[in-house]
Structure formats: structure tokens, C-alpha cells
Amino acid sequence: MAASVPLIGVPVGLMFLTPHQQHTVIGSIVALCVGGFFAFAVALATFYALQRDLEALDHIVDPHPHS
């Protein structure tokens, strides 16, 4: 959730710029958003991989859960 804040905040920040200022920075903003999107995807994939590893470790450490 926290990783999506820049992806939302940057485009919202564009609303406060004049059209000339928007034209000046649009390339950088697009690059920042695309980079942020890929970083978010990598962070999400890492989270799920870590979650699977922790579940596997939990299964090995306690093969008979108390349910």
C-alpha cells in the first residue's frame, strides 16, 4: 500500500502546475511513474516469494500444527 502513494501523488501534483510547467516536466513525470510501477511490481513479487518461503519454513519447523 505504501508503495502506491508516489504513483498516486505524482499525477495529483501535476494538477497544481500551470500548462507550461506541466509541459516542461511531463517526460520526467512519466518516467517516474513507469519506474514506480515496475518497482511496485518487483516489491509485490518479492513479498509473495518471501511469504511462500516463510510458510514453507513454518511447515518444516512445525509439521503438525495445532488446529
Residue, then its C-alpha position, 0 to 999 in steps of 0.5 A: m500500500a505504501a508503495s502506491v502513494p508516489l504513483i498516486g501523488v505524482p499525477v495529483g501534483l501535476m494538477f497544481l502546475t500551470p500548462h507550461q510547467q506541466h509541459t516542461v516536466i511531463g517526460s520526467i513525470v512519466a518516467l517516474c511513474v513507469g519506474g514506480f510501477f515496475a518497482f511496485a511490481v518487483a516489491l509485490a513479487t518479492f513479498y509473495a516469494l518471501q511469504r511462500d518461503l516463510e510458510a514453507l519454513d513454518h511447515i518444516v519447523d512445525p509439521h503438525p500444527h495445532s488446529 
